[in-house]
Amino acid sequence: MSTSNKRQSHLLDKSAQEHDNTKMDLWYENFTGGNAEESVSTSKLEEALKKMSKQAAQYEFQMKELESQLSQSLSNFRAIDSLFKEVSTGIKRNSKRAELALVSQIPAIETSLEESVDTLSDLAQTLPQIQTQVKDIRAVYDSGREKAQSLVTDLTWLNTSFHERWRRTIFTPTAPVSGRWKAFMRFLFAISFFLCCMVVWVGIGGVYRAYRHKLVWGERLMS
């Protein structure tokens, strides 16, 4: 790339020199050809030289710009080339990794999937049996819990006093006894309560009659 840039700059310099030479020849012919007797003034010659110097400076500036553009393009091309090389190496590396994955990892994944499918099929076959066993265990547990609760209730009832059991049987529905026993106890309580009331009533009536009888005999004795 550097040799090609040098050749291009050399060709541009050569073309610029040829262009300057042709302009100088034309200027010389215009001022010397035809009428050899006419003399060129110094002012015109200076103006022509100034124009030629300006054009030469412009050509030199353009050459420098072209050279800077070429160097910038060359640096950009080098950067692009390096990026392309990096990308190509990355693609090659990734392709190698993908090939290794295809060769080594995919068979392992397939075998693990097959093992998982076999395990799931075995579990699907044994799951109904496990469910029935769990139901049986739950039923046994529930029955044992109910029996334990009933035993605890019976023991608590037996540990209570007779007066408390009698009171709960007659006046509350929470006593752990049968309905017939509750009805019988309540019937006995009603009969005993009625008899007690009758005895109290008879006693009160007798006391009242005795009091009146004494009061009457006392009035008679006083009279």
Residue frames as qw, qx, qy, qz and C-alpha x, y, z in Angstrom:
[[0.000, 0.884, 0.467, 0.000, 0.00, 0.00, 0.00],
 [0.304, -0.784, 0.095, 0.532, 2.87, 2.47, 0.71],
 [0.383, -0.136, 0.597, 0.691, 4.53, 1.87, -2.71],
 [0.191, 0.612, 0.675, 0.365, 1.21, 2.47, -4.51],
 [0.141, -0.924, -0.269, 0.233, 0.74, 5.74, -2.58],
 [0.375, -0.574, 0.326, 0.651, 4.24, 6.84, -3.54],
 [0.345, 0.182, 0.689, 0.611, 3.58, 6.05, -7.18],
 [0.074, 0.804, 0.571, 0.149, 0.33, 8.00, -7.15],
 [0.236, -0.883, -0.054, 0.403, 1.99, 11.03, -5.53],
 [0.415, -0.327, 0.503, 0.684, 4.86, 10.84, -8.06],
 [0.272, 0.446, 0.699, 0.489, 2.42, 10.74, -10.97],
 [0.048, -0.908, -0.411, 0.059, 0.47, 13.67, -9.54],
 [0.340, -0.728, 0.175, 0.569, 3.70, 15.70, -9.14],
 [0.396, -0.050, 0.633, 0.663, 4.73, 14.87, -12.69],
 [0.175, 0.667, 0.649, 0.322, 1.33, 15.86, -14.10],
 [0.166, -0.923, -0.218, 0.271, 1.43, 19.13, -12.15],
 [0.381, -0.527, 0.372, 0.663, 4.91, 19.91, -13.47],
 [0.328, 0.243, 0.698, 0.589, 3.84, 19.17, -17.05],
 [0.046, 0.839, 0.536, 0.086, 0.81, 21.40, -16.60],
 [0.267, -0.844, 0.019, 0.464, 3.02, 24.21, -15.30],
 [0.411, -0.251, 0.551, 0.682, 5.43, 23.77, -18.23],
 [0.255, 0.520, 0.688, 0.437, 2.60, 23.92, -20.78],
 [0.074, -0.928, -0.346, 0.116, 1.28, 27.08, -19.14],
 [0.363, -0.678, 0.244, 0.591, 4.72, 28.62, -19.20],
 [0.389, 0.059, 0.658, 0.642, 5.09, 27.74, -22.90],
 [0.135, 0.744, 0.604, 0.254, 1.74, 29.25, -23.73],
 [0.215, -0.911, -0.136, 0.325, 2.58, 32.36, -21.79],
 [0.415, -0.449, 0.426, 0.667, 5.90, 32.62, -23.56],
 [0.323, 0.330, 0.690, 0.558, 4.27, 32.20, -26.96],
 [0.015, 0.871, 0.490, 0.037, 1.65, 34.82, -26.13],
 [0.244, -0.904, 0.035, 0.350, 4.25, 37.29, -25.09],
 [0.337, -0.517, 0.551, 0.561, 7.03, 36.47, -27.59],
 [0.440, 0.263, 0.769, 0.383, 5.30, 34.95, -30.62],
 [0.285, 0.822, 0.483, 0.098, 3.91, 36.99, -33.55],
 [0.138, 0.943, -0.061, 0.296, 5.39, 40.34, -32.68],
 [0.801, -0.122, -0.243, 0.533, 9.02, 39.98, -31.61],
 [0.273, 0.464, -0.071, 0.840, 9.42, 43.67, -31.64],
 [0.474, -0.709, -0.119, -0.509, 6.88, 44.27, -28.80],
 [0.266, 0.277, -0.728, 0.568, 8.41, 44.29, -25.33],
 [0.563, -0.547, -0.614, -0.083, 6.60, 42.91, -22.29],
 [0.188, -0.753, 0.212, -0.594, 6.20, 45.21, -19.40],
 [0.211, 0.253, -0.817, 0.473, 7.58, 44.31, -16.00],
 [0.492, -0.088, 0.431, -0.751, 4.21, 44.60, -14.26],
 [0.854, 0.152, -0.206, -0.452, 2.58, 42.03, -16.52],
 [0.606, 0.303, -0.718, 0.159, 5.47, 39.67, -16.00],
 [0.058, -0.222, 0.721, -0.654, 5.18, 40.03, -12.23],
 [0.691, 0.005, 0.205, -0.693, 1.45, 39.40, -12.36],
 [0.835, 0.227, -0.442, -0.238, 1.99, 36.29, -14.43],
 [0.402, 0.291, -0.779, 0.384, 4.63, 35.06, -12.02],
 [0.338, -0.164, 0.559, -0.739, 2.31, 35.70, -9.06],
 [0.824, 0.088, -0.052, -0.558, -0.47, 33.76, -10.74],
 [0.743, 0.279, -0.609, 0.005, 1.86, 30.89, -11.48],
 [0.146, 0.278, -0.762, 0.567, 3.15, 30.87, -7.89],
 [0.570, -0.086, 0.358, -0.735, -0.43, 30.88, -6.55],
 [0.873, 0.170, -0.265, -0.373, -1.37, 28.00, -8.80],
 [0.557, 0.313, -0.728, 0.248, 1.75, 26.11, -7.72],
 [0.152, -0.224, 0.671, -0.690, 0.85, 26.71, -4.06],
 [0.756, 0.024, 0.119, -0.643, -2.70, 25.50, -4.72],
 [0.818, 0.250, -0.499, -0.137, -1.38, 22.39, -6.43],
 [0.308, 0.311, -0.770, 0.465, 0.96, 21.76, -3.54],
 [0.423, -0.144, 0.498, -0.743, -1.89, 22.20, -1.03],
 [0.853, 0.126, -0.120, -0.492, -4.08, 19.83, -3.04],
 [0.661, 0.309, -0.676, 0.105, -1.25, 17.30, -3.13],
 [0.013, 0.254, -0.743, 0.619, -0.89, 17.52, 0.64],
 [0.654, -0.025, 0.278, -0.703, -4.64, 17.08, 1.11],
 [0.852, 0.228, -0.370, -0.290, -4.61, 14.11, -1.20],
 [0.451, 0.325, -0.765, 0.324, -1.68, 12.62, 0.68],
 [0.263, -0.180, 0.634, -0.704, -3.46, 13.11, 4.04],
 [0.794, 0.085, 0.038, -0.601, -6.63, 11.54, 2.65],
 [0.763, 0.291, -0.573, -0.071, -4.65, 8.61, 1.34],
 [0.208, 0.282, -0.789, 0.505, -2.93, 8.12, 4.70],
 [0.499, -0.079, 0.449, -0.737, -6.28, 8.34, 6.52],
 [0.853, 0.181, -0.205, -0.445, -7.83, 5.86, 4.11],
 [0.586, 0.325, -0.725, 0.157, -4.88, 3.56, 4.64],
 [0.075, -0.209, 0.738, -0.638, -5.26, 3.75, 8.43],
 [0.698, 0.043, 0.212, -0.683, -9.00, 3.10, 8.12],
 [0.810, 0.267, -0.461, -0.244, -8.31, 0.15, 5.88],
 [0.349, 0.294, -0.810, 0.369, -5.86, -1.25, 8.41],
 [0.357, -0.111, 0.585, -0.720, -8.38, -0.81, 11.23],
 [0.811, 0.158, -0.040, -0.563, -11.08, -2.51, 9.16],
 [0.675, 0.331, -0.659, -0.021, -8.67, -5.29, 8.31],
 [0.087, 0.238, -0.811, 0.528, -7.83, -5.85, 11.98],
 [0.574, 0.012, 0.393, -0.718, -11.52, -5.85, 12.91],
 [0.820, 0.256, -0.313, -0.406, -12.27, -8.31, 10.14],
 [0.485, 0.308, -0.794, 0.199, -9.49, -10.58, 11.38],
 [0.192, -0.145, 0.710, -0.662, -10.84, -10.41, 14.95],
 [0.726, 0.125, 0.143, -0.661, -14.36, -11.18, 13.77],
 [0.761, 0.310, -0.527, -0.217, -13.15, -14.07, 11.64],
 [0.273, 0.261, -0.842, 0.385, -11.17, -15.52, 14.55],
 [0.413, -0.043, 0.551, -0.724, -14.20, -15.17, 16.83],
 [0.803, 0.210, -0.127, -0.543, -16.41, -16.89, 14.29],
 [0.624, 0.313, -0.716, 0.021, -13.91, -19.73, 13.94],
 [0.013, 0.206, -0.797, 0.567, -13.67, -20.09, 17.71],
 [0.592, 0.060, 0.361, -0.718, -17.46, -20.14, 18.11],
 [0.797, 0.272, -0.373, -0.391, -17.82, -22.64, 15.29],
 [0.425, 0.278, -0.830, 0.229, -15.30, -24.93, 16.99],
 [0.238, -0.083, 0.687, -0.682, -17.18, -24.64, 20.27],
 [0.733, 0.166, 0.058, -0.657, -20.46, -25.43, 18.52],
 [0.713, 0.296, -0.614, -0.164, -18.92, -28.47, 16.88],
 [0.191, 0.211, -0.849, 0.446, -17.57, -29.67, 20.23],
 [0.471, 0.016, 0.474, -0.744, -21.00, -29.16, 21.80],
 [0.793, 0.234, -0.232, -0.513, -22.63, -31.12, 19.00],
 [0.612, 0.295, -0.733, 0.046, -20.14, -33.93, 19.41],
 [0.285, 0.092, -0.803, 0.516, -19.94, -34.18, 23.22],
 [0.226, 0.035, 0.502, -0.834, -22.82, -32.42, 24.99],
 [0.641, 0.068, -0.220, -0.733, -25.81, -33.31, 22.82],
 [0.648, -0.006, -0.756, -0.092, -25.39, -37.11, 23.26],
 [0.203, -0.047, -0.744, 0.634, -25.10, -36.62, 27.02],
 [0.381, 0.073, 0.198, -0.900, -28.27, -34.52, 27.02],
 [0.683, 0.043, -0.495, -0.535, -30.09, -37.15, 24.98],
 [0.522, -0.027, -0.829, 0.199, -29.07, -39.92, 27.38],
 [0.003, 0.080, 0.596, -0.799, -30.15, -37.87, 30.41],
 [0.534, 0.065, -0.074, -0.839, -33.50, -37.18, 28.74],
 [0.674, 0.005, -0.686, -0.273, -33.99, -40.88, 28.07],
 [0.344, -0.063, -0.800, 0.488, -33.20, -41.69, 31.70],
 [0.227, 0.075, 0.346, -0.907, -35.65, -39.02, 32.86],
 [0.640, 0.033, -0.354, -0.681, -38.37, -40.44, 30.62],
 [0.601, -0.036, -0.798, 0.030, -37.78, -43.94, 32.00],
 [0.147, -0.072, -0.678, 0.717, -37.92, -42.64, 35.56],
 [0.410, 0.066, 0.092, -0.905, -41.16, -40.79, 34.86],
 [0.681, -0.007, -0.573, -0.456, -42.73, -43.89, 33.34],
 [0.468, -0.075, -0.819, 0.324, -41.76, -45.93, 36.43],
 [0.059, 0.098, 0.486, -0.866, -43.22, -43.27, 38.70],
 [0.545, 0.023, -0.217, -0.809, -46.43, -43.21, 36.65],
 [0.663, -0.071, -0.723, -0.178, -46.77, -46.96, 37.19],
 [0.447, -0.167, -0.728, 0.492, -46.06, -46.87, 40.94],
 [0.121, -0.195, 0.164, -0.959, -48.01, -43.69, 41.69],
 [0.664, -0.335, -0.327, -0.583, -51.48, -45.36, 42.01],
 [0.755, -0.215, -0.580, 0.216, -50.09, -47.90, 44.49],
 [0.319, 0.041, -0.408, 0.855, -48.51, -45.12, 46.52],
 [0.336, -0.293, -0.068, -0.892, -51.79, -43.20, 46.52],
 [0.768, -0.340, -0.453, -0.300, -53.73, -46.21, 47.81],
 [0.659, -0.130, -0.540, 0.507, -51.12, -46.79, 50.51],
 [0.081, 0.166, -0.238, 0.953, -51.33, -43.15, 51.55],
 [0.555, -0.352, -0.242, -0.714, -55.13, -43.39, 51.75],
 [0.795, -0.288, -0.534, 0.029, -54.90, -46.50, 53.94],
 [0.486, -0.024, -0.449, 0.749, -52.36, -44.82, 56.20],
 [0.161, -0.269, 0.052, -0.948, -54.58, -41.75, 56.48],
 [0.696, -0.375, -0.382, -0.479, -57.60, -43.88, 57.37],
 [0.747, -0.226, -0.533, 0.328, -55.65, -45.75, 60.04],
 [0.283, 0.103, -0.307, 0.903, -54.33, -42.47, 61.40],
 [0.375, -0.351, -0.115, -0.850, -57.81, -40.94, 61.54],
 [0.781, -0.369, -0.451, -0.223, -59.26, -43.96, 63.31],
 [0.655, -0.125, -0.484, 0.566, -56.41, -44.01, 65.82],
 [0.065, 0.216, -0.177, 0.958, -56.84, -40.31, 66.47],
 [0.568, -0.403, -0.251, -0.673, -60.57, -40.74, 67.05],
 [0.806, -0.306, -0.499, 0.085, -59.94, -43.63, 69.44],
 [0.478, 0.013, -0.401, 0.781, -57.33, -41.61, 71.30],
 [0.186, -0.321, 0.019, -0.928, -59.71, -38.67, 71.60],
 [0.723, -0.402, -0.359, -0.433, -62.48, -40.94, 72.91],
 [0.754, -0.195, -0.504, 0.375, -60.11, -42.51, 75.44],
 [0.244, 0.150, -0.285, 0.915, -58.97, -39.10, 76.63],
 [0.432, -0.379, -0.140, -0.806, -62.60, -38.02, 77.00],
 [0.804, -0.348, -0.459, -0.145, -63.49, -41.18, 78.94],
 [0.629, -0.086, -0.468, 0.614, -60.51, -40.79, 81.25],
 [0.006, 0.252, -0.148, 0.956, -61.36, -37.16, 81.88],
 [0.613, -0.391, -0.275, -0.628, -64.97, -38.12, 82.64],
 [0.817, -0.282, -0.491, 0.111, -63.89, -40.85, 85.03],
 [0.489, 0.033, -0.392, 0.778, -61.49, -38.53, 86.85],
 [0.226, -0.450, -0.024, -0.864, -64.24, -35.98, 87.58],
 [0.173, -0.036, 0.756, -0.631, -66.15, -36.07, 90.86],
 [0.060, 0.417, 0.906, 0.043, -69.57, -37.67, 91.28],
 [0.097, 0.721, 0.403, -0.556, -71.27, -34.36, 91.94],
 [0.088, 0.545, -0.376, -0.744, -69.78, -32.83, 88.79],
 [0.013, -0.020, -0.903, -0.430, -70.77, -35.82, 86.68],
 [0.073, 0.562, 0.798, -0.207, -74.29, -35.74, 88.12],
 [0.106, 0.716, 0.146, -0.675, -74.61, -32.01, 87.42],
 [0.087, 0.411, -0.585, -0.694, -73.27, -32.26, 83.85],
 [0.052, 0.182, 0.954, 0.234, -75.50, -35.26, 83.08],
 [0.080, 0.659, 0.705, -0.251, -78.69, -33.55, 84.25],
 [0.064, 0.856, 0.193, -0.475, -78.16, -29.89, 83.37],
 [0.083, 0.687, -0.469, -0.549, -75.75, -29.89, 80.38],
 [0.902, 0.377, 0.051, -0.202, -75.76, -31.69, 77.02],
 [0.364, 0.734, -0.572, 0.044, -71.94, -32.13, 77.00],
 [0.618, -0.417, 0.638, -0.193, -71.77, -35.18, 79.26],
 [0.348, 0.383, -0.787, -0.336, -70.23, -38.19, 77.46],
 [0.367, 0.069, 0.875, -0.307, -73.09, -40.58, 78.34],
 [0.046, 0.298, 0.836, 0.459, -75.90, -42.12, 76.37],
 [0.299, -0.301, -0.183, -0.887, -79.21, -40.42, 75.82],
 [0.679, -0.414, -0.568, -0.211, -81.13, -43.07, 77.78],
 [0.577, -0.258, -0.500, 0.591, -78.94, -42.57, 80.81],
 [0.052, 0.103, -0.078, 0.990, -79.45, -38.81, 80.60],
 [0.495, -0.363, -0.380, -0.692, -83.23, -39.25, 80.36],
 [0.706, -0.373, -0.595, 0.087, -83.27, -41.67, 83.29],
 [0.438, -0.154, -0.394, 0.794, -81.19, -39.37, 85.48],
 [0.131, -0.179, -0.066, -0.973, -83.32, -36.37, 84.60],
 [0.606, -0.400, -0.520, -0.449, -86.49, -38.36, 85.35],
 [0.648, -0.349, -0.563, 0.376, -85.15, -39.38, 88.77],
 [0.242, -0.026, -0.220, 0.945, -84.15, -35.80, 89.46],
 [0.334, -0.316, -0.277, -0.844, -87.63, -34.58, 88.53],
 [0.682, -0.436, -0.565, -0.162, -89.30, -37.15, 90.80],
 [0.577, -0.274, -0.469, 0.610, -86.99, -36.39, 93.69],
 [0.070, 0.111, -0.047, 0.990, -87.45, -32.67, 93.21],
 [0.487, -0.402, -0.405, -0.661, -91.24, -33.12, 93.15],
 [0.704, -0.416, -0.564, 0.119, -91.16, -35.24, 96.30],
 [0.425, -0.119, -0.336, 0.832, -88.97, -32.72, 98.05],
 [0.157, -0.247, -0.127, -0.948, -91.33, -29.93, 97.08],
 [0.625, -0.445, -0.507, -0.393, -94.29, -31.95, 98.37],
 [0.654, -0.331, -0.528, 0.429, -92.54, -32.66, 101.67],
 [0.226, 0.002, -0.182, 0.957, -91.62, -29.02, 102.06],
 [0.341, -0.339, -0.302, -0.823, -95.17, -27.97, 101.23],
 [0.689, -0.453, -0.552, -0.127, -96.68, -30.42, 103.70],
 [0.563, -0.231, -0.442, 0.659, -94.22, -29.35, 106.37],
 [0.034, 0.136, -0.028, 0.990, -94.96, -25.68, 105.83],
 [0.509, -0.409, -0.417, -0.632, -98.71, -26.41, 105.98],
 [0.701, -0.399, -0.568, 0.166, -98.34, -28.39, 109.22],
 [0.395, -0.110, -0.323, 0.853, -96.29, -25.66, 110.82],
 [0.172, -0.251, -0.146, -0.941, -98.84, -23.08, 109.78],
 [0.634, -0.442, -0.498, -0.393, -101.74, -25.14, 111.14],
 [0.651, -0.321, -0.526, 0.443, -99.88, -25.79, 114.39],
 [0.202, 0.045, -0.171, 0.963, -99.20, -22.11, 114.73],
 [0.393, -0.340, -0.262, -0.813, -102.85, -21.26, 114.23],
 [0.707, -0.396, -0.578, -0.090, -103.94, -24.00, 116.59],
 [0.519, -0.209, -0.453, 0.694, -101.64, -22.72, 119.32],
 [0.010, -0.158, 0.006, -0.987, -102.83, -19.20, 118.72],
 [0.546, -0.409, -0.424, -0.595, -106.50, -20.24, 119.10],
 [0.723, -0.392, -0.538, 0.185, -105.90, -22.21, 122.30],
 [0.391, -0.049, -0.315, 0.863, -103.96, -19.35, 123.72],
 [0.231, -0.294, -0.130, -0.918, -106.82, -16.92, 123.13],
 [0.680, -0.428, -0.498, -0.326, -109.26, -19.34, 124.75],
 [0.655, -0.272, -0.514, 0.483, -107.05, -19.76, 127.77],
 [0.176, 0.085, -0.167, 0.966, -106.71, -16.03, 128.16],
 [0.440, -0.349, -0.242, -0.791, -110.45, -15.63, 128.01]]
